[in-house]
Amino acid sequence: MKQIAVIGVGYVGLVTAAAFADLGNKVIALDIDEGKIARLKRGEMPIYEPGLEELVRRNVHAGRLSFTTSYSEALDGTEFAFIAVGTPSGADGEADLRYVEAAAKSIAQNMTAPLIVINKSTVPVGTGDWVADIIAHNQPEPIPFSVVSCPEFLREGSALSDFMNPHRVVLGSTDKEAAEKVAQLHLPLRAPIIVTDLRTAEMIKYASNAFLAAKISFINEIANICEELGADVEEVAVGMGYDPRIGPLFLKAGLGYGGSCFPKDVKALAHMAEEKGRHPQLLHAVMAINADRRTMAVERVREMLGGDLEGKTVGLLGLAFKPNTDDMREAPAIDIAKALIDGGAVVRAYDPIAMDNASKLMPNVTMCADPYALAEGSDALIVVTDWNEFKQLDLERVRDLMKQPVIFDGRNIYDPEQMCRLGFRYRAIGRPSKCAEQQSTETASV
């Protein structure tokens, strides 16, 4: 049994702590937020992630997982310390490393024995060297330590499965012995382990996320062209995805990417390139296309409502940036709601999980008890998040409750022909308007 400290109990840190405990290690998770730690000690989760609450409870009960706000307690007898704190975007797109710096200083001041410090947070290239300097210069007395980069590749909504079944584990360090010890921690996962230097490991994380973001923006650009040319982007994506050089993943047209990773990581990578005199045109295009998705959604609804949003009631089906999470960071719903309100609309919303988090960010949006309460009296609905719950709605009931049967499907979860048969004025992303075709056919037959 290894003793591990995990610093930070957010989406990455709490999953990492619970998963390593479930693999048989003794783990103590630390956060300076006393409220979060108090909630965890009561068995309350500060975040929503499927399966996480059960995993935490099981390992706390088994004595393998505990929580603290004390660095001295967390580092007592610990061999591995994972830094899993937030690295939000700064004013110019750069990664804000204040929490990483604070964690490194606290580690330096409280460690009492040799330690392997592992950067789990997504950090700019060169941060591993910087963390090593911080620790070395803040120790009261010299104690041996090593720094290893181990970037996370967890998707919110499936983070536990991703941790336990990784496609690869990436480790970077100048200390081969330390990297080998961290590799041993990951052996039970039976995944390929790539060992490289610190800076290359850090770059692998940024390059991976930037590439996936580019795939999303690419298919959204194709969706725009499909709308003008009468092609169906859903079928285009299927046809592309069969090519093994392309693959089917991340070819889902919609409202673009959000969350804690893709937006800030693409910005940070572009910032790093510009600082070195490079011109990351592709990264800027990826970001611009993604931002346009939110504007496009509002313009489509405006068109469907006759060109004017003033006084119209618009309901948002979904708020979280993706299903199976309560994360509102960079969620398209935030920008869409603001633009609708600026246009004079009254905005309401429903989300199965994220409404508590969303209400703090969107005080002018009325939260509804369920999708049918949302539909009642609405002039239009926008599908913002593709929760499975929305795919199973009684659409006839939704239609009858609405003031106007207008739906803009920002996630392409409904069948256009069915929506037209049900009497909706319906538009989707990058798909021909079946309603318009149907109306033209009916007019010609008369």
C-alpha positions in Angstrom: 0.0 0.0 0.0 1.4 3.4 -1.1 0.6 6.6 0.8 -0.5 9.4 -1.5 -1.6 13.0 -1.0 -3.8 14.7 -3.6 -3.9 18.5 -3.4 -7.2 19.9 -4.7 -10.6 18.2 -4.6 -12.1 19.5 -7.8 -13.1 17.4 -10.8 -9.6 16.0 -11.3 -8.4 15.9 -7.8 -11.3 14.2 -6.2 -11.6 11.6 -8.9 -7.8 10.9 -8.7 -8.0 10.5 -4.9 -11.0 8.2 -4.9 -9.6 6.1 -7.8 -6.2 5.6 -6.3 -7.8 4.7 -3.0 -9.9 2.1 -4.7 -6.8 0.6 -6.2 -5.7 -0.2 -2.6 -3.6 2.9 -1.7 -3.9 5.1 1.4 -4.9 8.5 0.1 -5.4 11.8 1.9 -7.0 14.5 -0.2 -6.3 18.2 0.7 -8.0 21.4 -0.1 -7.7 24.8 1.5 -11.4 25.4 1.0 -12.7 24.4 4.5 -16.2 24.3 3.3 -15.4 21.6 0.6 -13.5 19.5 3.1 -16.3 19.8 5.7 -18.8 18.6 3.1 -16.7 15.7 2.1 -16.3 14.6 5.7 -20.1 14.6 5.9 -20.3 12.5 2.8 -21.5 15.3 0.5 -19.9 15.7 -2.9 -18.8 19.2 -4.0 -19.1 18.2 -7.6 -21.3 15.9 -9.7 -19.7 13.0 -11.5 -21.5 9.7 -12.1 -20.4 7.0 -9.6 -18.1 9.3 -7.7 -20.2 9.6 -4.5 -20.4 5.8 -4.1 -16.6 5.4 -4.8 -15.8 8.1 -2.2 -18.1 6.6 0.5 -16.8 3.1 -0.1 -13.1 4.1 0.3 -13.7 6.4 3.3 -15.6 3.5 5.0 -12.6 1.2 4.2 -10.2 3.7 5.8 -8.3 4.2 2.5 -9.5 7.8 1.8 -9.6 10.8 4.1 -9.8 14.6 3.8 -7.9 17.5 5.4 -7.1 21.2 5.1 -3.6 20.6 6.7 -0.5 20.2 4.6 1.5 18.9 7.5 -1.1 16.2 8.0 -1.4 15.4 4.3 2.4 15.1 3.8 3.2 13.1 7.0 4.6 9.8 5.8 3.6 10.5 2.2 5.7 9.3 -0.7 3.7 10.8 -3.6 2.0 14.3 -3.7 -0.3 15.0 -6.7 -1.0 18.7 -7.5 -4.5 18.8 -9.0 -5.5 22.4 -8.5 -7.2 24.7 -11.0 -5.3 26.6 -13.7 -7.9 29.0 -15.1 -7.3 31.4 -18.0 -5.7 34.7 -17.3 -6.5 38.0 -18.9 -4.5 37.3 -22.0 -5.4 33.6 -22.3 -2.4 32.5 -20.3 -2.8 29.8 -17.6 -3.2 31.3 -14.2 -0.7 29.4 -12.0 -1.3 31.0 -8.7 -2.8 27.9 -7.2 0.0 25.7 -8.4 2.5 28.1 -6.9 0.7 28.2 -3.6 0.6 24.4 -3.5 4.3 24.1 -4.4 5.3 26.6 -1.6 3.1 24.8 0.9 4.6 21.4 0.0 8.1 22.8 0.4 7.3 24.3 3.8 5.6 21.1 5.2 7.5 18.1 3.7 9.6 16.2 6.2 10.9 13.3 4.1 11.8 12.6 0.4 8.9 13.2 -1.8 7.8 12.8 -5.4 5.7 15.8 -6.5 3.4 15.0 -9.5 1.8 17.7 -11.6 -1.7 16.5 -12.5 -3.0 19.9 -13.3 -2.8 21.1 -16.9 0.1 23.5 -16.8 2.2 25.4 -19.4 5.3 23.8 -20.9 8.1 24.5 -18.4 6.0 24.5 -15.3 7.6 21.3 -14.0 11.0 23.1 -13.9 9.3 26.1 -12.3 7.7 24.0 -9.6 11.0 22.3 -8.8 12.6 25.8 -8.3 9.8 26.9 -6.0 10.1 23.9 -3.8 13.9 24.1 -3.7 13.8 27.8 -2.7 11.1 27.5 -0.1 12.3 24.5 1.9 13.3 25.4 5.5 16.1 22.8 5.1 17.1 20.7 2.0 15.1 17.5 1.6 15.4 15.4 -1.6 12.4 15.6 -4.0 11.6 15.0 -7.6 9.0 16.5 -9.9 7.0 14.4 -12.4 4.5 15.5 -15.0 1.4 13.2 -15.3 -1.2 15.1 -17.2 -4.8 14.0 -16.9 -7.0 12.9 -19.8 -10.3 12.7 -17.9 -13.7 13.6 -19.5 -16.3 15.0 -17.2 -19.2 12.7 -17.1 -17.0 9.6 -17.6 -14.0 10.6 -15.5 -14.0 7.4 -13.3 -14.1 5.1 -16.3 -11.4 7.2 -18.0 -9.2 7.0 -15.0 -9.6 3.2 -14.6 -9.4 2.5 -18.3 -6.9 5.0 -19.7 -5.8 4.9 -23.3 -2.3 5.8 -22.1 -0.5 7.2 -19.1 2.0 10.0 -19.8 4.9 10.7 -17.4 7.6 13.2 -17.8 10.6 13.8 -15.6 14.4 14.3 -15.5 14.5 11.7 -12.7 14.1 8.3 -14.2 13.8 6.6 -10.8 11.0 8.9 -9.8 9.2 8.4 -13.1 9.5 4.6 -12.6 8.0 4.8 -9.2 5.0 6.8 -10.5 4.7 4.3 -13.4 4.4 1.5 -10.7 1.5 3.4 -9.2 -0.3 3.1 -12.5 0.5 -0.5 -13.4 -2.8 -1.8 -12.1 -4.5 0.2 -14.8 -2.9 -2.0 -17.5 -2.4 0.9 -19.9 0.5 1.9 -22.1 2.9 4.1 -20.1 4.8 6.8 -22.0 7.9 8.1 -20.2 9.5 11.3 -21.6 10.9 14.5 -20.3 8.9 17.1 -18.4 8.3 19.6 -21.2 7.3 17.0 -23.7 4.8 15.5 -21.3 3.3 18.9 -20.6 3.0 19.5 -24.4 1.3 16.2 -25.1 -1.6 17.3 -22.9 -2.0 20.7 -24.7 -1.5 19.2 -28.2 -4.1 16.5 -27.5 -6.8 18.9 -26.3 -6.1 21.4 -29.1 -6.4 18.7 -31.7 -9.7 17.5 -30.3 -11.0 21.1 -30.2 -9.9 21.5 -33.8 -12.0 18.5 -34.8 -15.0 20.0 -33.1 -14.6 23.4 -34.8 -13.9 21.7 -38.1 -17.2 19.7 -38.1 -19.0 22.9 -37.1 -17.5 24.8 -40.0 -18.6 21.9 -42.3 -22.1 22.2 -40.7 -22.3 25.8 -41.7 -21.5 24.9 -45.3 -23.9 21.9 -45.3 -26.7 24.3 -44.3 -26.1 26.5 -47.4 -25.6 23.6 -49.8 -28.4 21.3 -48.6 -26.2 18.5 -47.3 -26.7 16.7 -43.9 -23.8 17.1 -41.6 -24.8 14.1 -39.5 -24.4 11.8 -42.5 -21.3 13.6 -43.6 -19.7 12.9 -40.1 -20.6 9.2 -40.3 -19.1 9.0 -43.8 -15.9 10.7 -42.6 -15.7 8.7 -39.4 -15.3 5.3 -41.1 -12.0 6.5 -42.5 -9.5 5.2 -39.9 -7.3 8.2 -40.5 -10.1 10.4 -39.2 -12.2 8.3 -36.8 -15.8 9.0 -35.6 -15.1 10.7 -32.3 -15.4 14.5 -31.9 -17.2 14.9 -35.2 -20.5 16.0 -33.6 -21.8 19.3 -34.9 -23.4 21.5 -32.3 -22.9 24.5 -30.2 -19.2 24.0 -29.8 -17.0 23.0 -26.9 -17.0 24.3 -23.4 -15.9 23.1 -19.9 -12.7 23.5 -18.0 -10.2 22.0 -20.5 -10.6 22.8 -24.2 -11.3 26.6 -24.0 -8.5 27.4 -21.6 -6.0 24.9 -23.0 -6.4 26.2 -26.6 -6.0 29.8 -25.3 -3.0 28.9 -23.3 -1.3 27.1 -26.1 -1.9 30.0 -28.4 -0.5 32.3 -25.8 2.6 30.2 -25.4 3.2 30.2 -29.1 2.8 34.0 -29.4 5.1 34.6 -26.5 7.8 32.8 -28.5 7.1 34.8 -31.7 5.0 32.2 -33.4 1.6 32.8 -35.1 -0.9 30.1 -34.2 -3.4 30.8 -37.0 -5.1 27.5 -36.7 -5.7 27.8 -33.0 -7.2 31.3 -33.4 -9.5 29.9 -36.1 -10.6 27.1 -33.8 -11.5 29.6 -31.0 -13.3 32.0 -33.4 -15.4 29.2 -34.9 -16.3 28.0 -31.4 -17.3 31.5 -30.3 -19.5 31.9 -33.4 -21.6 28.9 -32.4 -23.3 30.7 -29.6 -24.1 33.8 -31.7 -25.4 31.5 -34.5 -27.9 29.8 -32.1 -29.4 33.1 -31.1 -29.6 34.4 -34.6 -31.4 31.2 -35.7 -34.0 31.6 -33.0 -34.4 35.2 -33.9 -35.1 34.2 -37.5 -37.6 31.5 -36.5 -39.5 34.0 -34.4 -39.9 36.5 -37.2 -36.8 38.6 -36.6 -37.5 39.9 -33.2 -36.8 38.6 -29.7 -38.4 41.5 -27.8 -40.9 40.1 -25.2 -40.5 36.5 -26.4 -40.0 33.7 -23.9 -37.2 31.4 -24.8 -36.5 28.2 -22.9 -33.1 26.5 -22.7 -33.1 22.7 -22.5 -29.9 22.1 -20.7 -27.3 24.3 -19.0 -24.2 22.3 -18.3 -21.5 22.4 -21.0 -22.1 18.6 -21.6 -24.4 15.9 -20.2 -23.6 14.0 -17.0 -21.9 16.9 -15.3 -22.9 20.0 -13.3 -20.0 22.0 -14.7 -20.9 25.4 -16.0 -17.4 26.6 -16.9 -17.4 28.1 -20.5 -20.9 26.5 -21.0 -22.6 27.7 -24.2 -25.8 28.3 -22.2 -24.2 31.3 -20.5 -23.4 33.2 -23.7 -26.7 32.2 -25.3 -28.8 33.4 -22.4 -27.0 36.7 -22.2 -27.5 37.4 -25.9 -31.2 36.4 -25.7 -31.7 38.8 -22.8 -29.8 41.6 -24.5 -32.2 41.1 -27.4 -35.2 41.6 -25.2 -36.2 38.0 -24.6 -37.3 36.4 -21.3 -35.2 33.4 -20.7 -36.0 30.3 -18.7 -34.1 27.1 -18.3 -34.0 23.5 -17.1 -31.1 21.1 -16.4 -31.3 17.8 -14.5 -28.1 18.6 -12.5 -26.6 22.0 -13.1 -29.3 24.5 -12.1 -27.8 25.3 -8.7 -24.4 26.1 -10.3 -26.1 27.9 -13.2 -28.3 30.1 -11.0 -25.2 31.7 -9.5 -23.9 32.7 -12.9 -27.3 33.5 -14.6 -29.4 35.4 -12.0 -31.7 36.8 -14.8 -32.7 33.3 -16.0 -35.7 31.6 -14.4 -35.1 28.0 -13.5 -37.9 25.6 -14.1 -38.9 22.4 -12.3 -38.9 20.1 -15.4 -38.9 20.3 -19.2 -42.7 20.6 -19.4 -42.8 23.5 -17.0 -40.1 25.1 -19.3 -42.2 24.5 -22.4 -45.4 25.9 -21.0 -45.9 29.3 -22.5 -42.5 29.4 -24.3 -42.3 31.0 -27.8 -39.2 28.8 -28.5 -37.0 26.2 -27.0 -33.2 25.7 -27.6 -31.6 22.3 -27.0 -28.4 23.3 -25.4 -27.2 20.1 -23.7 -27.9 16.7 -25.1 -29.1 15.0 -21.9 -30.7 11.6 -22.5 -33.8 12.9 -20.7 -34.5 15.3 -23.5 -34.4 12.6 -26.1 -37.3 10.8 -24.4 -39.6 13.8 -24.0 -43.3 13.6 -24.9 -42.9 15.9 -27.8 -46.7 16.2 -28.5 -47.1 17.4 -24.9 -44.2 19.8 -25.3 -45.8 21.2 -28.5 -49.2 21.7 -26.9 -47.7 23.5 -23.9 -45.7 26.0 -26.0 -47.1 29.3 -27.1 -45.4 28.8 -30.5 -44.0 25.3 -31.5 -40.5 26.5 -32.3 -37.5 24.4 -31.5 -33.9 25.1 -32.4 -32.0 21.9 -31.8 -28.4 22.9 -31.0 -27.3 19.2 -30.5 -29.2 17.4 -33.3 -31.0 15.1 -30.9 -34.3 14.9 -32.8 -35.3 13.6 -36.2 -36.2 16.5 -38.5 -38.9 14.6 -40.3 -40.6 13.6 -37.1 -40.5 17.1 -35.7 -42.1 18.4 -38.8 -44.8 15.8 -38.7 -45.6 16.8 -35.2 -46.1 20.4 -36.3 -42.9 22.0 -35.0 -41.1 24.8 -36.7 -37.8 23.0 -36.3 -34.2 23.7 -37.3 -31.1 21.7 -36.5 -27.3 22.2 -36.9 -26.0 21.6 -40.5 -29.1 19.7 -41.6 -31.6 20.5 -44.4 -34.9 22.0 -43.2 -37.3 19.1 -43.7 -40.1 21.4 -42.5 -39.5 23.7 -45.4 -39.3 20.8 -47.9 -42.5 19.4 -46.5 -44.3 22.7 -46.7 -43.1 23.2 -50.3 -44.4 19.7 -51.2 -47.7 20.3 -49.6 -48.1 23.7 -51.4 -47.3 22.1 -54.8 -49.8 19.3 -54.3 -52.6 21.9 -53.6 
